Amino acid sequence: MVMMIRVPNAAGSDMSAYMALPKAGKGPGIVVCQEIFGVTDSLKKVCDYLAARQFTAICPDLYWSVEPGVVVPENEYEPARALRAKVNDGAVVKDIGAAMAFLRKHEACTGAVGVVGFCWGGLLAYLTATEEKPDAAVSYYGVGIEKHLDSASKVACPMLLHYGGLDAAVPPEAVAKVSEALPNATVLTYPDGNHAFARPGGVNYHHKSADLADMRTVAFMTLHLIGKGKVGLL
């Protein structure tokens, strides 16, 4: 089951969110953090994918404070970057925290909640792990994490980071800095993956890398939100 809902934000009002429920009607929660384009069909498909694997997933509109409901075509980078520049990452992380708190108490959630983010959302997933105490966090090609490593010691939850080996936005030296600063995290590189290798329909989509990363994400979330040590990484 999928639907659009309203969830609280950190400012005391609310924001829209896409929600996908598992067939069982209840599962561990995952907050999906958007790319710079808004809550796109690609992100909705991520929620659907997670729900099909027994997670309760929501993707909140993190642009609610500047242009609620906006969706920019995924090949139009300049307007998307302009929107992203209008919001403060710290405030957005608090909004993600509010969405997490909502999900923890939702009747369709077991109470365990993780975060998954892509590109800008990958950075937000990391920042959320430093501030909002998710039970697990996954970042796909998070841009700029290496600029925020002064707070790396605050990451208290298990964390998995996926990077493309061909990604000029997150070059190998940046990945190395992240790996060094997060010795307890799992950092994985996909040699044939470019930036946004896991975005279906995108120019850089790489099926093999995306499938492997997605399966590892599901295994990781199963381990830390459901299995508590019974399932390992692929």
Secondary structure as UniProt FT lines:
FT   STRAND          2..8
FT   TURN            10..11
FT   STRAND          14..20
FT   TURN            23..24
FT   STRAND          27..33
FT   TURN            36..37
FT   HELIX           41..51
FT   TURN            52..54
FT   STRAND          56..60
FT   TURN            62..66
FT   TURN            68..69
FT   TURN            74..75
FT   HELIX           77..85
FT   HELIX           89..105
FT   TURN            107..108
FT   STRAND          109..118
FT   HELIX           120..131
FT   STRAND          136..140
FT   TURN            143..144
FT   HELIX           145..154
FT   STRAND          159..164
FT   TURN            165..166
FT   TURN            168..169
FT   HELIX           172..181
FT   TURN            183..184
FT   STRAND          186..190
FT   TURN            191..192
FT   TURN            195..198
FT   TURN            200..201
FT   TURN            203..204
FT   HELIX           207..221
FT   HELIX           222..227
//
